[in-house]
Amino acid sequence: MLDPLLAQIKDILSAPRWAYPDEPGSANVPMLSTRLTPQEFQVLRKLPEGEFLLDILDAFEDSLNDDWLPVELAGLPLAQAREFLGAIAAFMREQGQLVPLPQARAMHNTFAGQLE
């Protein structure tokens, strides 16, 4: 089930929309629902780390596909939010699993700490 999640993150991270955050227009990132079955969504929603990732991906999809990007995503400025999502993907590729919540929080705190 990691492959569709990683493919979604790759599409989000490679969206040309990142280069033009102050201009209107959709990134046309496909919705995760085109990659996962309803059963896979249910399995992920039952896991704390799965629910966390689905919520994060949903926020990125909605923001990138909206006419205007917000100034923050996942509680981080756009550049750090993008790096945070990339770090999640790197962990998933290297470890072959979803990021445990304590580690995901630590990763988020690392990017948030860069702002201070």
C-alpha atoms as one frame of an Amber mdcrd trajectory, in Angstrom:
protein
   0.000   0.000   0.000   3.024   2.300   0.225   3.460   2.570  -3.541   0.264
   4.563  -4.201   1.013   6.812  -1.216   4.539   7.453  -2.446   3.254   8.098
  -5.977   0.826  10.655  -4.565   3.569  12.381  -2.594   5.786  12.409  -5.686
   3.022  14.111  -7.699   2.485  16.649  -4.934   6.184  17.437  -4.552   6.807
  17.696  -8.285   3.788  19.894  -9.026   4.857  23.000 -10.958   2.563  25.026
  -8.700   5.353  25.254  -6.076   7.349  27.548  -8.359   4.480  30.048  -8.557
   2.866  30.185  -5.111   1.499  33.715  -5.541  -0.220  33.126  -8.861  -3.706
  31.644  -9.260  -4.251  28.249 -10.776  -4.616  24.602  -9.891  -1.768  22.089
  -9.809  -4.203  19.415 -11.006  -2.723  16.881  -8.611  -4.827  13.722  -8.849
  -6.793  12.861  -5.748  -5.509   9.990  -3.645  -8.893   8.330  -4.090  -7.840
   7.543  -7.677  -4.950   5.452  -6.297  -6.414   3.733  -3.249  -9.461   1.527
  -2.935 -12.111   2.302  -0.326 -10.848  -0.721   1.608  -7.299   0.649   1.626
  -8.617   3.986   2.910 -10.419   2.144   5.724  -7.271   0.258   6.697  -5.229
   3.461   6.740  -7.867   5.372   8.728  -7.736   2.712  11.454  -3.994   3.278
  11.982  -2.937   6.466  13.788  -0.018   6.961  11.387  -2.268   6.189   8.413
  -4.893   8.681   9.500  -2.173  11.299  10.032  -0.757  10.746   6.537  -4.181
  10.800   4.884  -4.981  14.090   6.603  -1.646  15.592   5.527  -2.057  14.432
   1.918  -5.618  15.749   1.840  -4.452  19.173   3.006  -1.703  19.286   0.368
  -4.053  18.116  -2.414  -6.734  20.644  -1.511  -4.242  23.490  -1.241  -2.364
  22.753  -4.441  -5.547  22.199  -6.423  -7.200  25.375  -5.160  -6.930  28.618
  -7.091  -4.701  30.140  -4.401  -2.052  28.507  -2.243  -2.184  29.309   1.457
   0.902  30.803   3.080   1.200  27.701   5.293   0.528  23.984   4.970   0.615
  21.543   7.867   1.417  24.465  10.147   4.591  25.295   8.234   5.493  27.894
   5.600   5.253  26.427   2.110   8.977  25.673   1.655   9.236  23.848   4.979
   5.914  22.072   4.406   7.222  20.738   1.112  10.456  19.590   2.786   8.459
  17.967   5.590   6.402  15.971   3.100   9.609  14.992   1.297  11.093  13.771
   4.583   8.000  11.651   5.202   8.355  10.107   1.744  12.074   9.444   2.271
  11.351   7.643   5.551   8.630   5.541   3.912  10.907   4.562   1.021  13.870
   3.744   3.273  11.961   1.951   6.032   9.183   0.384   3.957   6.514   1.562
   6.385   4.417   4.529   7.393   6.104   7.049   9.663   5.209   6.351  13.313
   3.427   9.332  14.868   6.163  10.206  17.392   8.707  10.296  14.581   6.396
  12.299  12.303   5.909  14.837  15.094   9.676  15.020  15.643  10.184  15.590
  11.915   7.578  18.354  11.946   9.203  19.957  14.989  12.562  19.926  13.191
  11.132  21.964  10.317   9.189  24.227  12.666  12.380  24.777  14.686  14.166
  26.046  11.571  11.831  29.046  11.654  12.976  30.287  15.052
